[in-house]
Amino acid sequence: MKAEQKSEDIPSLYLRAVELHRQGCPGKAAVLYASVADHFPEAAEVHYNLGLALFETEKYASAAKSFGRAAELQPEDADILYNLGLACKRSKKYEAAEEAYLKALQLEPDNPDTLYNLACCYQDGGYLDQAGLAYERVLEMAPEHVSAISNLAFLNHLQKNLGRARELYGRLLELEPDRRAARHMYAALSGRDSQAPPREYVRELFDQYSERFEENLTRDLKYTTCKTMRRVFDELAAPPRQFSHALDLGCGTGLAGEAFATACARLDGIDLSGKMLERAAAKEIYSHLFCGDIVEFLEQDGPAYDLLLAADVLPYLGDLAPLFAAAASRAKPGALFSLSAETATAADWELRPSGRYGHNQDYIARTAAENGWQILVRSREKLRREHDSWIMGTIFILKRKDG
């Protein structure tokens, strides 16, 4: 009798779940949807709503399972397949997401949003040529699809199709003139200059790059900057000096921190990208990690450091005076500052088509001296590969002047 009564309550239970969902309580709604689904396993709508509620609570793998069951029950529903693709993509199951989107496109071949998400899957999965073709098709359907324009511009820039990238950044700015990151890249590709890239550009770049960052740098670009900085550092003082409190500026995923961990008793890190910091935290080498702009952080009250690191930070700054002044304000007298810079031979600094800055060695030396630093070492080194050649740069070790 109790089971019979429970079955009779299922319709009201489902209505309660729908109401909770509508009120913005997806977690509570999901519990009730799941209970209803246990009693009515063939009800596609229930599984679909359960999938939506789970997705909203960021339980993406479970959401994909629910959407998958709904798709089995209603295989001709493109909306279910679209959401299945979204959940699989958030779960980093890119092949499953692609399969769902392709099935949805068979049902609705002219849906630009489905095609856009398929392109994103290709991009995240590393299939850049396929992603580019899919983004181009999106723009044929929807010429003002700004997300597709932005991603396609990024891909063309990454693949060194600079003319096409510049054209796309220009189109994006016509549609949305306030996009500061696009304006920075358009300036870089147009041979213009600026004192610093917008924070949005740096944050978005490294948030997107975080999962592939170390593999791309160390395997594809033969990146050795952090290890080279440590070698140059050790050559300055052998046996190596132990520092009490170090700060890793623009710490990223922690490559410089790993290289210098044995040189300091305590190590902090700061970076604009929260996703990069998540990876740095997993290495368990930092005492504290801070998310924010490095100059603003240094200008705040806080502990003084006797070692500062800036590996591959200067290529994302033009004018270096604010950095050197702020770093001096948080450095103990006699503190050391180890940093890397890509070489520019003409101007004080130059914004390159890559969107990165090169700096003149004499400009770095002059600006450091004007802001309380003296040069102990400047060593010309290979930093990373770009296509078939090495990017040359300089490893500096600066010392904070007394007083």
N, C-alpha and C positions, 0 to 999 in steps of 0.2 A: 504493500500500500504506500509505503514511503517513497519507493522508486517511482511508482505511478504518479504520485503527487509531484515529485521532482521533475518528471517529464512534462507535466502540465505547466510547470513554472518556466519552462525554457523560453517561450515567446516573450514573456515579460522580462526575463533575464537578458534576452537579446536587445529589446528596446532600451533597457537600462544601460547596456553597453554602448549602444549608439548615442544615447543622450550624454553619457560621460565623455565619449569621444568628441562630441560636438562642443562640450563645455571646456575642452582643452585638457582632459585627464586621460591621455592615451595609455598610461601604465595600468590604471585601474580598468580601463575599457578592455585592454588586452587580456586580462585575467578572465573577464566574463566572456569575451569572444571565444577564448580557448575552451571554456566549459561548454559553450553552445556547440562548438565544433566537435567536441567529443560525442555529443548526442546526435549531431547531424553531419557526419563526415562527408556527405555528398553535396553539401551546400556550398557552392563556389563563392557566393557573396560573403558568407561568414569567414571563409579562409582569406578572402581578399581584404576584408576590413581588419581582420587580425593582422595581416601583413602590414597594412597601413599603420596600425597602432604600434606594432613592434618597430617599424622603420622610424617612426617619430620618437621612439625612446632609444634609438641608436642601437637596437639589437638586430643588426643587419643580416647576420647569418640566419637567425630565426625567421626574420621577415622574408628572406629569400625562400625558405622552406615553405612558408605559408602561401606566398605568391605562386610558387611552383605547383603546389597542390591545386590552387585555384585555376592555374593554367591547364593542368591535366583535365579538370572538369569542364573548362570552357576554353578549348584551344583556339577558338576563332576570335577571342577578345583581345584586341591589340593593346588596350589600356592595361590589362593584367600583365601582358608580356613586357610592356614598357616599364612598369614598376618592378617586375622581376629583374629586368636588366639593371635598374638603379640599385636594387638591394645587392645583387651579385657584384656590381662594380664597387660599392662601398665595402664589400667583404673582400675586395681584391681578387675576386674570382673572375678575371677578365674574359677568359674563354667562355664561361657560362653566360656572362653578361652579353658578349658578342652574339652568342647563339640566340638569346632572347630577343635582342634588338633586330637581328636578321629576320626572325620569325614575324616580329611586329611589322617590319617593313614589307614583308610579303603581303600582309593584310592591308597596310596603308603605305604604299611606296612613296607617296609625296608628303610624308610628315617630316618637316625639317628638324623638329626637336628630337625625334627618335634617331634620325641620321646623325645629328650633332652628338648625341650621347654615344652612339656607336663609334664616331670619330674619336671621342675622348677615351674610349676603351682602347682603341688602337694606339693612341698616343701614350697612355699610361702603361700599356703592355710593351712599349718599345717598337711598335710597328709604324714608324714615322711616315713612310711613303704611303701606306694605306690610309693613315690618318689624314694626310694632306689631301689625298684624292676625295675623301669623304667630306672634309670641310669645304672643298671647292664645290662639291655637289650641293651642300647646304646653301652656299651663297648663290647658286643658280636658282634655287627655290625661293630663298629669302635673302635678297641682296643686302639688307640692313640688319642681319643677324649679328649683333655686335660681339657676342661671345665667340662665334665662329671666326669672325674677322680677327679678333685678338689672338686666338689660339693659332690660326693659320699664319699670322704675322710672326709669332714666336717660333713656329716650326721652320718657316723660311729663313728666319734669322739664324736659327740653330744650324741649318743645313747650308748656310752661306749663300743663299739666294737673296743677296742684299737688296737688289733693285725691287724685287717683288715684296720683300719685307717692308721696305720704305713706303711703297705704294699702299700697302695694307694699313700700316700705322697712320698714314695720311688720311685714308678713308675713315679709320676709326675716330680720328680727331675731328673730322667733319661732322660725324654723327654725335660724338660726345667730347666736346672741346676741353672738358675738365679732367680728362684722363691724364694724370701727370706722368705715370709710368710710360704711356705711349708717347707722350711729348718728349720725354728723355730719349727714348730709343729713336724717335724720328730725328731729333737733333744729332744723335750720334751718327746716324746713317746719312745725314745731310752735311756732315763736316762742320757742324756748329759746336759750341762749347757751353759748359755750365759749371758752376762751382761745386755742385754735388748732385747726385741723383736723388729723386724723391724717395722718402722712406717706403712708400707704398711699393715702388718698383723693387727695392731690395728685399722687402719682406715677402712679397708675392713670389719673387724669383726663387728664394731659398725655401719657402714653404713647399712650392711645387717640386723642387729639386731634392728635398730632404731624403727621400727613400733611396734615390740612386746616387746620392752625392759622393760618398766615399768610393764606391765602385767605379764611378765615372772618373773621378780625379786620379785615383791610384792606378787603375788598369788602363783606361783609355787615354788619359792626358799625361800619364807617367809623372804624376805630381809628387815632388819630393821636398817641397818648400819647408815643411815643418821639421823634417829630419835634417835638412841642410841648416836651418836656423839653429838647431841644437848642436850640430857639429861645429859651426862657427862660434857658437857660445862657449862650448867646451874648450875650444882652442884658445879662447881669450883667458881662461882661468883653469888651469889643470893643477891639482885635482879640482873638479867643479865645486863652486861655492854653493852652500845650502841657504836658500832664501826662506824667510819666515812666512811671508804672505804675498802670493802672486795673483795677478789678474790677467785673464785671457780675454782680450778684446775681440769681439766678433768671433766667438769661440766655435760657432757652427756645431758640428757633431763631435768635436773634441779632439781633432787630430793634433793640434798644437799642445793641448793639455796632456795628451798621452806622451808626446815627445819630451815635455818638460816636467812631468809629474815627479820624477826622482830628484829634481833640482829644488823643490820647495816643500816646506812642511804643510802648507795650506794653499789651496788653489781655488779661486772664484772664477766664474765665467759670465759673460754677458753677450747677448745676441738679439737682433731684431726678430728673428724667426722663432716662433714658439715650437714649430715642428722640429727644427734642428736641435733645439734645446732638449726636447724629449729624447732624442737619440744620444745627446751628450750625457744626460742624466743616467741613462742605462749603463754607462761605462763606470759609474761610481768612482770617479776621480776628482770631482769637484765638491768643495764644501758647500758652496752656494752658487746658484745659477739665477741670473736676472734677465728679464726680457725687456728690451728697450733700446733706445738710441745710445750709442756709446759715449758721445760727447755730453749729452744731457746727464747721463749717469755719472760721468766723471765730475761734472760741475756741481753735483749734489754733495751734501755733507756725508762723510763716511770714513771708513778706515783708510789709512795711508798704506801704500804698497811699496815693497822694495824690489819687485820685479813685475814688469808689464810686458805683455806679448801682443803682437798684432800681425798675425800670419794672414796674408792675402786680404788685408783690410783696406790698404791704401788704394787698390784698384777700384774701390767703390766710393772714393772721396776725391774731390778736385783740390780745393783749397785746404791745405793741411794745418794752417795756423790754429783753427779752433781745436783740433785734436791735440796738438802739441801743448797748447796752453792749458787745456783741461787736464791732460795727463800729468803735467807738472804740478798741478794743484793737488793731486791725490798721490803724489810720489814722495817717499821719504828722501831726505838729502842723500845723495850717493846711490839712489836707486838706479837700476838698469832697465832699459826699454829696448827689447829686441823686435825688429819689424822687417817686413819684406816689401819691396816696391818694384813694379814693372818699369822698365827704362823708357824714358822719353828724352830725345836729344835736343829738341829745339826749345819750345816754350817751357814755362815752369811746369805746366801739366797739359795734357791733351786728352780729350774725350775721343776714344777710338770707335770704329764701327761696331765693335763687340759690345759697346755700352760700358766698357771698363776704362779706367784712367791709367795713363802712364805718367811718370814723374821724372823730372830732371834731377840728377844727383845733387847738383849744386843748389838747386832750389830747396831740396830736402835739408841739406846741411845748413843753409842760411836760415830757413824757417825754424828749424830745431834750435839753433843757437839763439835766435831772437826770443824764444819762449822757454829758456832755462835749461837747455840740454847741450851737452858737448858730445862730439862723435868719438867713440873709442875704436870702432871697426866699421869699414864699409867693404863688402866683399861681393864682387860681381859673380853671379851664379846662374845656372839654368834652373828655371822655376817649374815649367810645365811645357808640354807639347801642344802645338796648335797646328793641325794638319800634318805637314811633313817637316816642320821646323820647330825649334825651341823658342819659347818666350824667354828672353833674357831679362834679368833684373838684378837687384842689389839687396843684400842682407845688411842691415845696419844694426849696430849695437850702440845705443846712446846712454849717457850717464847724466843723471840729474845733478845740476850744479849745487854746491852747498849754499845755504842761506837763502 
